[in-house]
Amino acid sequence: MTPPADRPQLSKATVVERALKLADADGLEALTIRKLAQELGVTPMALYWHFRSKDELLVGLAERVWSEIDVTVDPAASWSDQLRGLLWSLIGVLRAHPSAPWLLIDHEATNEPAMRATEVTLELLRSGAGFGPEQASEFARLALWTGIMLIMSEVGFEPSLSTEERDELQRTKMIRLSMLPPASYPRLVEHARMLTDCVGDLHFQLGVDMFIAGVEAAAQQAGYKE
């Protein structure tokens, strides 16, 4: 049967885009081939032309996430500022896609966008910071895990909950802390709101600054000078 003329042609990119939206909205566990097919208005068999299984689909989603990271660096900037820019781009992509942390954790970074991002990072650490292969490799891995950790440790990070449910959960935590005996826990009571509420981008700014400062310190100890 010929598909309606107004139905967009189903492509691999279209499948990945809709699948990523579903995963971000409902979680990776809720993403199924059948549900995705319903969203796209096709039969499940139509999706198997592009992805033979859900696992293969998830690999495609991971590649899509990696492709959104901007690996363009300013050659006029210092190596540490270039590294900072890469880390901020990673964080921005992870913040945009609640499912992204698990996609990057569970799927080996062997796709082209991931390898390109790793290559750029390693080049900065080798030629810019002056690290040897071992240290450069470790810092490249730590950069990725720093981005993931900052996302998953953000106050209120509960992708499985709705906005209203997250707000209520944080409010409950704040009340619990604020009602502690002030004589025993004066600082916890004082910081009840701050400990249970995200203060702008401070969480991410501090995390990025700490990571970059650590890499700079290690480079100086290794004898490299800006």
C-alpha positions as a printed Julia matrix, in Angstrom:
226×3 Matrix{Float64}:
  0.0    0.0    0.0
  1.34   3.4   -0.93
  1.74   5.7    2.09
 -0.26   8.96   2.14
  1.45  11.78   0.27
  1.46  14.02   3.32
  3.21  11.42   5.54
  6.92  12.22   5.89
  9.25   9.52   4.61
 10.52   7.39   7.47
 14.27   7.7    7.79
 16.81   6.54  10.33
 17.26  10.13  11.5
 13.5   10.54  11.95
 13.3    7.36  14.0
 16.21   8.43  16.23
 14.8   11.91  16.76
 11.39  10.66  17.85
 12.91   7.89  19.97
 15.12  10.38  21.8
 12.13  12.59  22.54
 10.23   9.63  23.95
 13.23   8.52  26.03
 13.7   12.02  27.42
 10.01  12.31  28.29
  9.3    8.83  29.67
 12.7    7.22  30.33
 14.68   4.59  28.45
 12.81   1.7   30.09
  9.51   3.0   28.72
 10.87   3.26  25.19
  9.78   0.26  23.13
  9.73  -0.48  19.41
  5.96  -0.85  19.55
  5.42   2.5   21.29
  7.82   4.23  18.93
  6.02   2.74  15.93
  2.71   4.05  17.25
  4.21   7.52  17.67
  5.48   7.47  14.09
  2.26   6.01  12.68
  3.9    2.89  11.26
  4.06  -0.8   12.05
  6.9   -2.15  14.23
  8.22  -4.02  11.19
  8.84  -0.7    9.45
 11.3    0.26  12.21
 13.21  -3.0   11.89
 14.42  -1.85   8.49
 16.51   0.71  10.38
 17.16  -0.96  13.75
 17.05  -4.7   14.33
 16.46  -4.4   18.08
 15.97  -1.95  20.89
 19.62  -2.31  21.83
 20.64  -1.25  18.34
 18.24   1.69  18.58
 19.81   2.78  21.87
 23.23   2.7   20.23
 21.82   5.06  17.62
 20.48   7.35  20.33
 23.87   7.44  22.04
 25.48   8.41  18.74
 22.91  11.18  18.3
 23.71  12.56  21.76
 27.43  12.56  21.02
 26.82  14.33  17.71
 25.23  17.29  19.52
 28.4   18.04  21.48
 30.25  20.96  19.91
 33.89  19.93  19.55
 34.93  23.12  17.78
 37.7   24.79  19.75
 39.18  28.27  19.49
 42.86  27.83  18.59
 43.59  31.3   19.98
 42.33  30.31  23.45
 44.45  28.55  26.08
 44.23  24.78  26.22
 42.41  24.98  29.55
 39.76  27.33  28.14
 39.33  25.04  25.16
 38.87  22.09  27.51
 36.43  24.12  29.57
 34.39  24.84  26.44
 34.21  21.15  25.57
 33.05  20.29  29.08
 30.37  22.99  29.05
 29.13  21.73  25.68
 28.89  18.2   27.08
 26.96  19.46  30.1
 24.61  21.47  27.88
 23.74  18.39  25.82
 23.27  16.23  28.91
 20.98  18.84  30.47
 18.9   18.96  27.29
 18.36  15.18  27.27
 17.41  13.54  30.6
 18.08  10.11  29.08
 21.58  11.06  27.9
 23.59  10.14  31.04
 22.45   6.51  30.86
 22.94   6.38  27.09
 26.56   7.45  27.45
 27.18   5.21  30.47
 25.71   2.06  28.94
 27.03   2.31  25.38
 30.68   2.27  24.48
 31.87   5.46  22.79
 32.94   3.89  19.51
 30.74   5.89  17.15
 32.21   8.59  14.92
 31.01  11.66  16.92
 32.24  10.13  20.2
 35.63   9.27  18.74
 35.95  12.76  17.3
 35.17  14.35  20.69
 37.69  12.05  22.4
 40.33  12.79  19.78
 39.95  16.55  20.25
 40.11  16.18  24.04
 43.21  13.99  23.91
 44.96  16.41  21.55
 44.34  19.28  23.98
 45.68  17.26  26.88
 48.72  16.03  24.97
 49.81  19.02  22.88
 48.23  21.72  25.02
 48.65  20.59  28.62
 51.75  18.5   27.86
 50.53  15.27  29.49
 51.83  11.86  28.53
 49.52   9.14  27.17
 48.53   7.73  30.57
 47.57  11.03  32.21
 45.87  12.34  29.08
 43.75   9.2   28.82
 42.72   9.4   32.47
 41.8   13.07  32.28
 39.8   12.47  29.08
 37.77   9.79  30.88
 37.41  12.01  33.94
 36.1   14.87  31.79
 33.24  12.69  30.56
 32.45  11.35  34.02
 32.63  14.84  35.51
 29.94  16.0   33.1
 27.74  12.99  33.83
 28.28  13.28  37.59
 27.37  16.97  37.6
 24.11  16.22  35.81
 23.1   13.29  38.0
 24.1   15.03  41.24
 22.13  18.21  40.54
 19.55  18.92  43.22
 16.17  17.65  42.03
 17.54  15.37  39.31
 14.68  12.88  39.09
 13.97  12.26  35.38
 11.28   9.7   36.15
  9.17  12.31  37.97
  7.05  15.1   36.57
  8.0   18.71  37.33
  5.25  18.9   39.94
  6.39  15.67  41.6
 10.02  16.84  41.7
  9.01  20.17  43.22
  6.95  18.43  45.89
  9.78  16.02  46.7
 12.25  18.88  47.12
  9.77  20.84  49.24
  9.33  17.83  51.52
 13.11  17.46  51.89
 13.48  21.16  52.69
 10.78  21.01  55.38
 12.38  17.93  56.91
 15.75  19.7   57.22
 14.31  23.01  58.42
 12.46  21.23  61.23
 15.57  19.64  62.72
 16.53  20.79  66.24
 18.48  24.03  65.64
 20.58  23.48  68.76
 21.94  20.25  67.3
 21.95  21.09  63.59
 22.17  24.88  63.24
 23.88  24.79  59.83
 21.55  22.2   58.36
 18.56  24.29  59.39
 20.19  27.45  58.04
 20.98  25.81  54.7
 17.76  23.81  54.33
 16.6   25.71  51.25
 20.0   25.85  49.55
 20.6   22.11  50.1
 17.31  21.2   48.48
 17.08  23.8   45.7
 19.29  24.35  42.65
 20.81  27.84  42.7
 21.02  28.75  39.02
 24.11  27.34  37.31
 26.27  27.5   40.44
 26.33  23.71  40.77
 27.74  23.3   37.27
 30.04  26.32  37.45
 31.71  25.07  40.61
 32.06  21.57  39.21
 33.62  22.73  35.94
 35.94  25.16  37.75
 37.12  22.43  40.13
 37.81  19.99  37.31
 39.73  22.51  35.18
 41.69  23.73  38.21
 42.67  20.14  38.96
 43.88  19.52  35.4
 45.83  22.8   35.41
 47.46  21.91  38.73
 48.43  18.48  37.44
 49.92  20.04  34.31
 52.0   22.44  36.4
 53.25  19.6   38.58
 54.28  17.78  35.44
 56.44  20.76  34.51
 54.2   22.41  31.92
 53.86  26.19  31.92
 51.18  28.23  30.16
